[in-house]
Amino acid sequence: MATLKVPQPLPPVADDCEQLRKAFSGWGTNEELIVSILAHRNAAQRKLIRETYAQTYGEDLLKALDKELTSDFERLVHLWTLDSAERDAFLANEATKKWTSSNQVLVEIACTRSSEQLFAARKAYHVLYKKSLEEDVAHHTTGDFRKLILPLVSSYRYEGDEVNLTLAKTEAKLLHEKISNKAYNDDDFIRILATRSRAQINATLNHYKDAFGQDINKDL
């Protein structure tokens, strides 16, 4: 959000809440007023607006937005107002229920978030849906996809730079063996991809290329 423009000086959060309340009043909804506030506040400021709105009016701002807005605009504003962990939890839940092309969203969350970000999303999932992300993923997936995605969403990977080069060589050889035999659902194959740190996996993949002459992606 490099182009996000926060007004200076920033209005008091109570004023933002009052203006949002006005946007929901009368005939129709003042969408321009909603955009002028929420689209020009950063994540911390939006969180404070939500907290103050709930304290002042006894209603979750998200529920108010859901009642007043419709279609893609409602979805856009809803997702923007959520904090990052809640947004990941919301999109992951949506993916498990629909289980179509939105699978890609769940894969992206599982594979690109840091350990802390993924842990925060799982905690937000508990709060929003009164159950765990892991149980929903396990319930709504099957076969080899479940076998890989479940440990990916459940893992808490080491985030440091320490690498075991001996292990990288051993596991590069193991990956090559499994790929050659098309054993993509092998337990060790999945364990390496789902639990090793990014630094360790990079070391393994670099050794794979050195030892076997091409990137693992091409072999896959």
Biotite code that builds the C-alpha atoms (Angstrom):
import biotite.structure as struc

atoms = struc.array([
    struc.Atom([0.000, 0.000, 0.000], chain_id="A", res_id=1, res_name="MET", atom_name="CA", element="C"),
    struc.Atom([2.746, 2.456, -0.963], chain_id="A", res_id=2, res_name="ALA", atom_name="CA", element="C"),
    struc.Atom([0.142, 4.876, -2.344], chain_id="A", res_id=3, res_name="THR", atom_name="CA", element="C"),
    struc.Atom([-1.965, 4.968, 0.846], chain_id="A", res_id=4, res_name="LEU", atom_name="CA", element="C"),
    struc.Atom([-2.502, 8.618, 1.794], chain_id="A", res_id=5, res_name="LYS", atom_name="CA", element="C"),
    struc.Atom([-3.256, 9.254, 5.465], chain_id="A", res_id=6, res_name="VAL", atom_name="CA", element="C"),
    struc.Atom([-4.521, 12.800, 6.126], chain_id="A", res_id=7, res_name="PRO", atom_name="CA", element="C"),
    struc.Atom([-2.321, 15.129, 8.122], chain_id="A", res_id=8, res_name="GLN", atom_name="CA", element="C"),
    struc.Atom([-3.226, 16.028, 10.733], chain_id="A", res_id=9, res_name="PRO", atom_name="CA", element="C"),
    struc.Atom([-5.138, 12.809, 11.388], chain_id="A", res_id=10, res_name="LEU", atom_name="CA", element="C"),
    struc.Atom([-8.701, 13.386, 12.650], chain_id="A", res_id=11, res_name="PRO", atom_name="CA", element="C"),
    struc.Atom([-9.520, 12.036, 16.129], chain_id="A", res_id=12, res_name="PRO", atom_name="CA", element="C"),
    struc.Atom([-10.631, 8.419, 15.955], chain_id="A", res_id=13, res_name="VAL", atom_name="CA", element="C"),
    struc.Atom([-13.922, 9.391, 17.621], chain_id="A", res_id=14, res_name="ALA", atom_name="CA", element="C"),
    struc.Atom([-14.630, 11.719, 14.689], chain_id="A", res_id=15, res_name="ASP", atom_name="CA", element="C"),
    struc.Atom([-13.926, 8.912, 12.206], chain_id="A", res_id=16, res_name="ASP", atom_name="CA", element="C"),
    struc.Atom([-16.381, 6.685, 14.052], chain_id="A", res_id=17, res_name="CYS", atom_name="CA", element="C"),
    struc.Atom([-19.022, 9.406, 14.118], chain_id="A", res_id=18, res_name="GLU", atom_name="CA", element="C"),
    struc.Atom([-18.626, 10.015, 10.383], chain_id="A", res_id=19, res_name="GLN", atom_name="CA", element="C"),
    struc.Atom([-18.925, 6.291, 9.657], chain_id="A", res_id=20, res_name="LEU", atom_name="CA", element="C"),
    struc.Atom([-22.073, 6.165, 11.765], chain_id="A", res_id=21, res_name="ARG", atom_name="CA", element="C"),
    struc.Atom([-23.488, 9.038, 9.723], chain_id="A", res_id=22, res_name="LYS", atom_name="CA", element="C"),
    struc.Atom([-22.610, 7.198, 6.512], chain_id="A", res_id=23, res_name="ALA", atom_name="CA", element="C"),
    struc.Atom([-24.917, 4.371, 7.599], chain_id="A", res_id=24, res_name="PHE", atom_name="CA", element="C"),
    struc.Atom([-27.812, 6.694, 8.496], chain_id="A", res_id=25, res_name="SER", atom_name="CA", element="C"),
    struc.Atom([-30.665, 8.076, 6.400], chain_id="A", res_id=26, res_name="GLY", atom_name="CA", element="C"),
    struc.Atom([-31.699, 6.964, 2.938], chain_id="A", res_id=27, res_name="TRP", atom_name="CA", element="C"),
    struc.Atom([-29.012, 4.843, 1.350], chain_id="A", res_id=28, res_name="GLY", atom_name="CA", element="C"),
    struc.Atom([-25.415, 4.477, 2.398], chain_id="A", res_id=29, res_name="THR", atom_name="CA", element="C"),
    struc.Atom([-22.805, 7.170, 1.831], chain_id="A", res_id=30, res_name="ASN", atom_name="CA", element="C"),
    struc.Atom([-20.172, 4.970, 0.207], chain_id="A", res_id=31, res_name="GLU", atom_name="CA", element="C"),
    struc.Atom([-17.946, 7.919, -0.662], chain_id="A", res_id=32, res_name="GLU", atom_name="CA", element="C"),
    struc.Atom([-17.725, 8.889, 3.001], chain_id="A", res_id=33, res_name="LEU", atom_name="CA", element="C"),
    struc.Atom([-16.821, 5.313, 3.979], chain_id="A", res_id=34, res_name="ILE", atom_name="CA", element="C"),
    struc.Atom([-14.063, 5.243, 1.348], chain_id="A", res_id=35, res_name="VAL", atom_name="CA", element="C"),
    struc.Atom([-12.766, 8.668, 2.376], chain_id="A", res_id=36, res_name="SER", atom_name="CA", element="C"),
    struc.Atom([-12.134, 7.296, 5.878], chain_id="A", res_id=37, res_name="ILE", atom_name="CA", element="C"),
    struc.Atom([-11.280, 3.598, 5.679], chain_id="A", res_id=38, res_name="LEU", atom_name="CA", element="C"),
    struc.Atom([-9.304, 3.795, 2.440], chain_id="A", res_id=39, res_name="ALA", atom_name="CA", element="C"),
    struc.Atom([-7.068, 6.486, 3.935], chain_id="A", res_id=40, res_name="HIS", atom_name="CA", element="C"),
    struc.Atom([-6.116, 4.845, 7.224], chain_id="A", res_id=41, res_name="ARG", atom_name="CA", element="C"),
    struc.Atom([-3.342, 2.331, 7.823], chain_id="A", res_id=42, res_name="ASN", atom_name="CA", element="C"),
    struc.Atom([-3.858, -1.063, 9.489], chain_id="A", res_id=43, res_name="ALA", atom_name="CA", element="C"),
    struc.Atom([-3.198, 0.168, 13.036], chain_id="A", res_id=44, res_name="ALA", atom_name="CA", element="C"),
    struc.Atom([-5.559, 3.116, 12.558], chain_id="A", res_id=45, res_name="GLN", atom_name="CA", element="C"),
    struc.Atom([-8.317, 0.913, 11.129], chain_id="A", res_id=46, res_name="ARG", atom_name="CA", element="C"),
    struc.Atom([-7.975, -1.432, 14.086], chain_id="A", res_id=47, res_name="LYS", atom_name="CA", element="C"),
    struc.Atom([-8.354, 1.485, 16.509], chain_id="A", res_id=48, res_name="LEU", atom_name="CA", element="C"),
    struc.Atom([-11.424, 2.708, 14.600], chain_id="A", res_id=49, res_name="ILE", atom_name="CA", element="C"),
    struc.Atom([-13.008, -0.745, 14.930], chain_id="A", res_id=50, res_name="ARG", atom_name="CA", element="C"),
    struc.Atom([-12.295, -0.874, 18.667], chain_id="A", res_id=51, res_name="GLU", atom_name="CA", element="C"),
    struc.Atom([-13.601, 2.643, 19.295], chain_id="A", res_id=52, res_name="THR", atom_name="CA", element="C"),
    struc.Atom([-16.679, 2.078, 17.134], chain_id="A", res_id=53, res_name="TYR", atom_name="CA", element="C"),
    struc.Atom([-17.583, -1.047, 19.103], chain_id="A", res_id=54, res_name="ALA", atom_name="CA", element="C"),
    struc.Atom([-17.066, 0.749, 22.436], chain_id="A", res_id=55, res_name="GLN", atom_name="CA", element="C"),
    struc.Atom([-19.100, 3.779, 21.329], chain_id="A", res_id=56, res_name="THR", atom_name="CA", element="C"),
    struc.Atom([-22.004, 2.153, 19.511], chain_id="A", res_id=57, res_name="TYR", atom_name="CA", element="C"),
    struc.Atom([-22.038, -1.387, 20.886], chain_id="A", res_id=58, res_name="GLY", atom_name="CA", element="C"),
    struc.Atom([-21.716, -2.899, 17.410], chain_id="A", res_id=59, res_name="GLU", atom_name="CA", element="C"),
    struc.Atom([-18.869, -4.426, 15.440], chain_id="A", res_id=60, res_name="ASP", atom_name="CA", element="C"),
    struc.Atom([-17.991, -2.106, 12.572], chain_id="A", res_id=61, res_name="LEU", atom_name="CA", element="C"),
    struc.Atom([-17.649, -5.122, 10.279], chain_id="A", res_id=62, res_name="LEU", atom_name="CA", element="C"),
    struc.Atom([-21.249, -6.149, 10.957], chain_id="A", res_id=63, res_name="LYS", atom_name="CA", element="C"),
    struc.Atom([-22.410, -2.622, 10.256], chain_id="A", res_id=64, res_name="ALA", atom_name="CA", element="C"),
    struc.Atom([-20.535, -2.624, 6.961], chain_id="A", res_id=65, res_name="LEU", atom_name="CA", element="C"),
    struc.Atom([-21.967, -6.009, 6.019], chain_id="A", res_id=66, res_name="ASP", atom_name="CA", element="C"),
    struc.Atom([-25.494, -4.740, 6.633], chain_id="A", res_id=67, res_name="LYS", atom_name="CA", element="C"),
    struc.Atom([-25.058, -1.528, 4.682], chain_id="A", res_id=68, res_name="GLU", atom_name="CA", element="C"),
    struc.Atom([-22.967, -2.614, 1.706], chain_id="A", res_id=69, res_name="LEU", atom_name="CA", element="C"),
    struc.Atom([-23.492, -5.174, -1.031], chain_id="A", res_id=70, res_name="THR", atom_name="CA", element="C"),
    struc.Atom([-21.712, -7.083, -3.776], chain_id="A", res_id=71, res_name="SER", atom_name="CA", element="C"),
    struc.Atom([-18.021, -6.670, -4.584], chain_id="A", res_id=72, res_name="ASP", atom_name="CA", element="C"),
    struc.Atom([-17.818, -3.290, -2.862], chain_id="A", res_id=73, res_name="PHE", atom_name="CA", element="C"),
    struc.Atom([-18.928, -4.855, 0.430], chain_id="A", res_id=74, res_name="GLU", atom_name="CA", element="C"),
    struc.Atom([-16.345, -7.617, 0.061], chain_id="A", res_id=75, res_name="ARG", atom_name="CA", element="C"),
    struc.Atom([-13.582, -5.154, -0.753], chain_id="A", res_id=76, res_name="LEU", atom_name="CA", element="C"),
    struc.Atom([-14.321, -2.900, 2.215], chain_id="A", res_id=77, res_name="VAL", atom_name="CA", element="C"),
    struc.Atom([-14.744, -5.901, 4.535], chain_id="A", res_id=78, res_name="HIS", atom_name="CA", element="C"),
    struc.Atom([-11.386, -7.420, 3.583], chain_id="A", res_id=79, res_name="LEU", atom_name="CA", element="C"),
    struc.Atom([-9.616, -4.055, 3.787], chain_id="A", res_id=80, res_name="TRP", atom_name="CA", element="C"),
    struc.Atom([-11.002, -3.375, 7.276], chain_id="A", res_id=81, res_name="THR", atom_name="CA", element="C"),
    struc.Atom([-9.825, -6.712, 8.672], chain_id="A", res_id=82, res_name="LEU", atom_name="CA", element="C"),
    struc.Atom([-6.314, -6.900, 10.058], chain_id="A", res_id=83, res_name="ASP", atom_name="CA", element="C"),
    struc.Atom([-3.892, -9.141, 8.162], chain_id="A", res_id=84, res_name="SER", atom_name="CA", element="C"),
    struc.Atom([-4.330, -12.219, 10.391], chain_id="A", res_id=85, res_name="ALA", atom_name="CA", element="C"),
    struc.Atom([-8.131, -11.951, 10.300], chain_id="A", res_id=86, res_name="GLU", atom_name="CA", element="C"),
    struc.Atom([-8.018, -11.485, 6.539], chain_id="A", res_id=87, res_name="ARG", atom_name="CA", element="C"),
    struc.Atom([-5.968, -14.662, 6.107], chain_id="A", res_id=88, res_name="ASP", atom_name="CA", element="C"),
    struc.Atom([-8.359, -16.535, 8.398], chain_id="A", res_id=89, res_name="ALA", atom_name="CA", element="C"),
    struc.Atom([-11.411, -15.251, 6.506], chain_id="A", res_id=90, res_name="PHE", atom_name="CA", element="C"),
    struc.Atom([-9.983, -16.176, 3.097], chain_id="A", res_id=91, res_name="LEU", atom_name="CA", element="C"),
    struc.Atom([-8.809, -19.581, 4.328], chain_id="A", res_id=92, res_name="ALA", atom_name="CA", element="C"),
    struc.Atom([-12.267, -20.323, 5.701], chain_id="A", res_id=93, res_name="ASN", atom_name="CA", element="C"),
    struc.Atom([-13.830, -19.241, 2.439], chain_id="A", res_id=94, res_name="GLU", atom_name="CA", element="C"),
    struc.Atom([-11.452, -21.523, 0.537], chain_id="A", res_id=95, res_name="ALA", atom_name="CA", element="C"),
    struc.Atom([-12.256, -24.569, 2.668], chain_id="A", res_id=96, res_name="THR", atom_name="CA", element="C"),
    struc.Atom([-15.993, -24.064, 2.185], chain_id="A", res_id=97, res_name="LYS", atom_name="CA", element="C"),
    struc.Atom([-16.003, -23.419, -1.558], chain_id="A", res_id=98, res_name="LYS", atom_name="CA", element="C"),
    struc.Atom([-13.030, -25.581, -2.462], chain_id="A", res_id=99, res_name="TRP", atom_name="CA", element="C"),
    struc.Atom([-12.723, -24.449, -6.064], chain_id="A", res_id=100, res_name="THR", atom_name="CA", element="C"),
    struc.Atom([-10.123, -22.139, -7.571], chain_id="A", res_id=101, res_name="SER", atom_name="CA", element="C"),
    struc.Atom([-9.915, -20.428, -4.171], chain_id="A", res_id=102, res_name="SER", atom_name="CA", element="C"),
    struc.Atom([-7.724, -23.372, -3.149], chain_id="A", res_id=103, res_name="ASN", atom_name="CA", element="C"),
    struc.Atom([-4.907, -21.239, -4.484], chain_id="A", res_id=104, res_name="GLN", atom_name="CA", element="C"),
    struc.Atom([-5.540, -18.714, -1.725], chain_id="A", res_id=105, res_name="VAL", atom_name="CA", element="C"),
    struc.Atom([-5.118, -21.380, 0.945], chain_id="A", res_id=106, res_name="LEU", atom_name="CA", element="C"),
    struc.Atom([-1.927, -22.633, -0.716], chain_id="A", res_id=107, res_name="VAL", atom_name="CA", element="C"),
    struc.Atom([-0.591, -19.076, -0.838], chain_id="A", res_id=108, res_name="GLU", atom_name="CA", element="C"),
    struc.Atom([-1.325, -18.495, 2.857], chain_id="A", res_id=109, res_name="ILE", atom_name="CA", element="C"),
    struc.Atom([0.253, -21.807, 3.863], chain_id="A", res_id=110, res_name="ALA", atom_name="CA", element="C"),
    struc.Atom([3.363, -21.364, 1.728], chain_id="A", res_id=111, res_name="CYS", atom_name="CA", element="C"),
    struc.Atom([4.189, -17.649, 1.848], chain_id="A", res_id=112, res_name="THR", atom_name="CA", element="C"),
    struc.Atom([3.445, -16.511, 5.400], chain_id="A", res_id=113, res_name="ARG", atom_name="CA", element="C"),
    struc.Atom([6.115, -16.448, 8.086], chain_id="A", res_id=114, res_name="SER", atom_name="CA", element="C"),
    struc.Atom([5.693, -18.746, 11.055], chain_id="A", res_id=115, res_name="SER", atom_name="CA", element="C"),
    struc.Atom([4.409, -15.851, 13.177], chain_id="A", res_id=116, res_name="GLU", atom_name="CA", element="C"),
    struc.Atom([1.981, -14.703, 10.481], chain_id="A", res_id=117, res_name="GLN", atom_name="CA", element="C"),
    struc.Atom([0.599, -18.207, 9.987], chain_id="A", res_id=118, res_name="LEU", atom_name="CA", element="C"),
    struc.Atom([0.295, -18.706, 13.745], chain_id="A", res_id=119, res_name="PHE", atom_name="CA", element="C"),
    struc.Atom([-1.563, -15.382, 14.020], chain_id="A", res_id=120, res_name="ALA", atom_name="CA", element="C"),
    struc.Atom([-3.940, -16.463, 11.241], chain_id="A", res_id=121, res_name="ALA", atom_name="CA", element="C"),
    struc.Atom([-4.647, -19.733, 13.047], chain_id="A", res_id=122, res_name="ARG", atom_name="CA", element="C"),
    struc.Atom([-5.383, -17.852, 16.275], chain_id="A", res_id=123, res_name="LYS", atom_name="CA", element="C"),
    struc.Atom([-7.692, -15.465, 14.409], chain_id="A", res_id=124, res_name="ALA", atom_name="CA", element="C"),
    struc.Atom([-9.441, -18.487, 12.895], chain_id="A", res_id=125, res_name="TYR", atom_name="CA", element="C"),
    struc.Atom([-10.148, -19.801, 16.418], chain_id="A", res_id=126, res_name="HIS", atom_name="CA", element="C"),
    struc.Atom([-11.735, -16.492, 17.394], chain_id="A", res_id=127, res_name="VAL", atom_name="CA", element="C"),
    struc.Atom([-13.771, -16.000, 14.223], chain_id="A", res_id=128, res_name="LEU", atom_name="CA", element="C"),
    struc.Atom([-15.044, -19.543, 13.666], chain_id="A", res_id=129, res_name="TYR", atom_name="CA", element="C"),
    struc.Atom([-14.784, -21.259, 17.081], chain_id="A", res_id=130, res_name="LYS", atom_name="CA", element="C"),
    struc.Atom([-12.735, -24.103, 15.634], chain_id="A", res_id=131, res_name="LYS", atom_name="CA", element="C"),
    struc.Atom([-9.297, -24.627, 14.173], chain_id="A", res_id=132, res_name="SER", atom_name="CA", element="C"),
    struc.Atom([-8.088, -24.034, 10.642], chain_id="A", res_id=133, res_name="LEU", atom_name="CA", element="C"),
    struc.Atom([-6.452, -27.454, 10.749], chain_id="A", res_id=134, res_name="GLU", atom_name="CA", element="C"),
    struc.Atom([-9.708, -29.303, 11.396], chain_id="A", res_id=135, res_name="GLU", atom_name="CA", element="C"),
    struc.Atom([-11.512, -27.476, 8.591], chain_id="A", res_id=136, res_name="ASP", atom_name="CA", element="C"),
    struc.Atom([-8.681, -28.166, 6.154], chain_id="A", res_id=137, res_name="VAL", atom_name="CA", element="C"),
    struc.Atom([-8.651, -31.838, 7.170], chain_id="A", res_id=138, res_name="ALA", atom_name="CA", element="C"),
    struc.Atom([-12.439, -32.072, 6.829], chain_id="A", res_id=139, res_name="HIS", atom_name="CA", element="C"),
    struc.Atom([-12.742, -30.397, 3.443], chain_id="A", res_id=140, res_name="HIS", atom_name="CA", element="C"),
    struc.Atom([-9.732, -31.882, 1.631], chain_id="A", res_id=141, res_name="THR", atom_name="CA", element="C"),
    struc.Atom([-8.909, -35.372, 0.461], chain_id="A", res_id=142, res_name="THR", atom_name="CA", element="C"),
    struc.Atom([-6.125, -37.548, -0.858], chain_id="A", res_id=143, res_name="GLY", atom_name="CA", element="C"),
    struc.Atom([-2.621, -36.331, -1.603], chain_id="A", res_id=144, res_name="ASP", atom_name="CA", element="C"),
    struc.Atom([-3.645, -32.675, -1.454], chain_id="A", res_id=145, res_name="PHE", atom_name="CA", element="C"),
    struc.Atom([-4.778, -33.082, 2.158], chain_id="A", res_id=146, res_name="ARG", atom_name="CA", element="C"),
    struc.Atom([-1.606, -34.992, 2.956], chain_id="A", res_id=147, res_name="LYS", atom_name="CA", element="C"),
    struc.Atom([0.506, -31.994, 1.958], chain_id="A", res_id=148, res_name="LEU", atom_name="CA", element="C"),
    struc.Atom([-1.673, -28.966, 2.787], chain_id="A", res_id=149, res_name="ILE", atom_name="CA", element="C"),
    struc.Atom([-2.492, -30.063, 6.338], chain_id="A", res_id=150, res_name="LEU", atom_name="CA", element="C"),
    struc.Atom([1.124, -30.078, 7.625], chain_id="A", res_id=151, res_name="PRO", atom_name="CA", element="C"),
    struc.Atom([1.771, -26.868, 5.692], chain_id="A", res_id=152, res_name="LEU", atom_name="CA", element="C"),
    struc.Atom([-0.953, -24.957, 7.544], chain_id="A", res_id=153, res_name="VAL", atom_name="CA", element="C"),
    struc.Atom([-0.025, -26.620, 10.853], chain_id="A", res_id=154, res_name="SER", atom_name="CA", element="C"),
    struc.Atom([3.723, -26.095, 10.842], chain_id="A", res_id=155, res_name="SER", atom_name="CA", element="C"),
    struc.Atom([5.714, -23.540, 12.809], chain_id="A", res_id=156, res_name="TYR", atom_name="CA", element="C"),
    struc.Atom([8.949, -23.402, 10.857], chain_id="A", res_id=157, res_name="ARG", atom_name="CA", element="C"),
    struc.Atom([12.309, -22.165, 12.027], chain_id="A", res_id=158, res_name="TYR", atom_name="CA", element="C"),
    struc.Atom([12.808, -18.706, 10.508], chain_id="A", res_id=159, res_name="GLU", atom_name="CA", element="C"),
    struc.Atom([16.558, -18.282, 11.005], chain_id="A", res_id=160, res_name="GLY", atom_name="CA", element="C"),
    struc.Atom([19.447, -18.557, 8.568], chain_id="A", res_id=161, res_name="ASP", atom_name="CA", element="C"),
    struc.Atom([21.171, -21.611, 10.060], chain_id="A", res_id=162, res_name="GLU", atom_name="CA", element="C"),
    struc.Atom([21.590, -24.401, 7.503], chain_id="A", res_id=163, res_name="VAL", atom_name="CA", element="C"),
    struc.Atom([22.781, -28.006, 7.801], chain_id="A", res_id=164, res_name="ASN", atom_name="CA", element="C"),
    struc.Atom([24.641, -28.647, 4.534], chain_id="A", res_id=165, res_name="LEU", atom_name="CA", element="C"),
    struc.Atom([25.062, -32.351, 5.202], chain_id="A", res_id=166, res_name="THR", atom_name="CA", element="C"),
    struc.Atom([21.335, -32.676, 5.681], chain_id="A", res_id=167, res_name="LEU", atom_name="CA", element="C"),
    struc.Atom([20.753, -30.612, 2.518], chain_id="A", res_id=168, res_name="ALA", atom_name="CA", element="C"),
    struc.Atom([22.822, -33.072, 0.460], chain_id="A", res_id=169, res_name="LYS", atom_name="CA", element="C"),
    struc.Atom([21.059, -36.081, 1.968], chain_id="A", res_id=170, res_name="THR", atom_name="CA", element="C"),
    struc.Atom([17.601, -34.660, 1.431], chain_id="A", res_id=171, res_name="GLU", atom_name="CA", element="C"),
    struc.Atom([18.389, -33.463, -2.102], chain_id="A", res_id=172, res_name="ALA", atom_name="CA", element="C"),
    struc.Atom([19.287, -37.053, -2.968], chain_id="A", res_id=173, res_name="LYS", atom_name="CA", element="C"),
    struc.Atom([16.096, -38.293, -1.308], chain_id="A", res_id=174, res_name="LEU", atom_name="CA", element="C"),
    struc.Atom([13.935, -35.786, -3.226], chain_id="A", res_id=175, res_name="LEU", atom_name="CA", element="C"),
    struc.Atom([15.553, -36.805, -6.505], chain_id="A", res_id=176, res_name="HIS", atom_name="CA", element="C"),
    struc.Atom([14.921, -40.462, -5.758], chain_id="A", res_id=177, res_name="GLU", atom_name="CA", element="C"),
    struc.Atom([11.239, -39.842, -4.941], chain_id="A", res_id=178, res_name="LYS", atom_name="CA", element="C"),
    struc.Atom([10.706, -37.662, -7.999], chain_id="A", res_id=179, res_name="ILE", atom_name="CA", element="C"),
    struc.Atom([12.376, -40.235, -10.255], chain_id="A", res_id=180, res_name="SER", atom_name="CA", element="C"),
    struc.Atom([9.980, -42.848, -8.902], chain_id="A", res_id=181, res_name="ASN", atom_name="CA", element="C"),
    struc.Atom([7.021, -40.407, -9.097], chain_id="A", res_id=182, res_name="LYS", atom_name="CA", element="C"),
    struc.Atom([6.487, -40.967, -5.372], chain_id="A", res_id=183, res_name="ALA", atom_name="CA", element="C"),
    struc.Atom([5.153, -37.465, -4.786], chain_id="A", res_id=184, res_name="TYR", atom_name="CA", element="C"),
    struc.Atom([2.992, -38.511, -1.835], chain_id="A", res_id=185, res_name="ASN", atom_name="CA", element="C"),
    struc.Atom([5.861, -40.211, -0.006], chain_id="A", res_id=186, res_name="ASP", atom_name="CA", element="C"),
    struc.Atom([5.929, -39.332, 3.701], chain_id="A", res_id=187, res_name="ASP", atom_name="CA", element="C"),
    struc.Atom([9.561, -38.177, 3.651], chain_id="A", res_id=188, res_name="ASP", atom_name="CA", element="C"),
    struc.Atom([9.011, -36.115, 0.498], chain_id="A", res_id=189, res_name="PHE", atom_name="CA", element="C"),
    struc.Atom([6.133, -34.277, 2.163], chain_id="A", res_id=190, res_name="ILE", atom_name="CA", element="C"),
    struc.Atom([7.959, -33.982, 5.503], chain_id="A", res_id=191, res_name="ARG", atom_name="CA", element="C"),
    struc.Atom([10.863, -32.144, 3.892], chain_id="A", res_id=192, res_name="ILE", atom_name="CA", element="C"),
    struc.Atom([8.664, -29.692, 1.995], chain_id="A", res_id=193, res_name="LEU", atom_name="CA", element="C"),
    struc.Atom([6.276, -29.083, 4.889], chain_id="A", res_id=194, res_name="ALA", atom_name="CA", element="C"),
    struc.Atom([8.600, -28.765, 7.884], chain_id="A", res_id=195, res_name="THR", atom_name="CA", element="C"),
    struc.Atom([12.066, -27.548, 6.852], chain_id="A", res_id=196, res_name="ARG", atom_name="CA", element="C"),
    struc.Atom([12.882, -23.864, 7.152], chain_id="A", res_id=197, res_name="SER", atom_name="CA", element="C"),
    struc.Atom([13.014, -21.798, 3.990], chain_id="A", res_id=198, res_name="ARG", atom_name="CA", element="C"),
    struc.Atom([16.776, -21.433, 4.357], chain_id="A", res_id=199, res_name="ALA", atom_name="CA", element="C"),
    struc.Atom([17.195, -25.201, 4.707], chain_id="A", res_id=200, res_name="GLN", atom_name="CA", element="C"),
    struc.Atom([14.941, -25.903, 1.723], chain_id="A", res_id=201, res_name="ILE", atom_name="CA", element="C"),
    struc.Atom([16.851, -23.381, -0.396], chain_id="A", res_id=202, res_name="ASN", atom_name="CA", element="C"),
    struc.Atom([20.109, -25.119, 0.508], chain_id="A", res_id=203, res_name="ALA", atom_name="CA", element="C"),
    struc.Atom([18.577, -28.481, -0.412], chain_id="A", res_id=204, res_name="THR", atom_name="CA", element="C"),
    struc.Atom([17.272, -27.191, -3.751], chain_id="A", res_id=205, res_name="LEU", atom_name="CA", element="C"),
    struc.Atom([20.597, -25.537, -4.581], chain_id="A", res_id=206, res_name="ASN", atom_name="CA", element="C"),
    struc.Atom([22.389, -28.820, -3.940], chain_id="A", res_id=207, res_name="HIS", atom_name="CA", element="C"),
    struc.Atom([19.744, -30.631, -5.985], chain_id="A", res_id=208, res_name="TYR", atom_name="CA", element="C"),
    struc.Atom([20.572, -28.482, -8.990], chain_id="A", res_id=209, res_name="LYS", atom_name="CA", element="C"),
    struc.Atom([24.327, -28.893, -8.484], chain_id="A", res_id=210, res_name="ASP", atom_name="CA", element="C"),
    struc.Atom([24.082, -32.655, -8.080], chain_id="A", res_id=211, res_name="ALA", atom_name="CA", element="C"),
    struc.Atom([21.483, -33.508, -10.731], chain_id="A", res_id=212, res_name="PHE", atom_name="CA", element="C"),
    struc.Atom([21.930, -30.789, -13.345], chain_id="A", res_id=213, res_name="GLY", atom_name="CA", element="C"),
    struc.Atom([18.636, -28.906, -13.273], chain_id="A", res_id=214, res_name="GLN", atom_name="CA", element="C"),
    struc.Atom([16.104, -27.176, -11.034], chain_id="A", res_id=215, res_name="ASP", atom_name="CA", element="C"),
    struc.Atom([13.754, -29.398, -9.078], chain_id="A", res_id=216, res_name="ILE", atom_name="CA", element="C"),
    struc.Atom([10.799, -27.553, -10.665], chain_id="A", res_id=217, res_name="ASN", atom_name="CA", element="C"),
    struc.Atom([11.737, -28.898, -14.089], chain_id="A", res_id=218, res_name="LYS", atom_name="CA", element="C"),
    struc.Atom([11.924, -32.441, -12.749], chain_id="A", res_id=219, res_name="ASP", atom_name="CA", element="C"),
    struc.Atom([8.584, -32.017, -11.041], chain_id="A", res_id=220, res_name="LEU", atom_name="CA", element="C"),
])
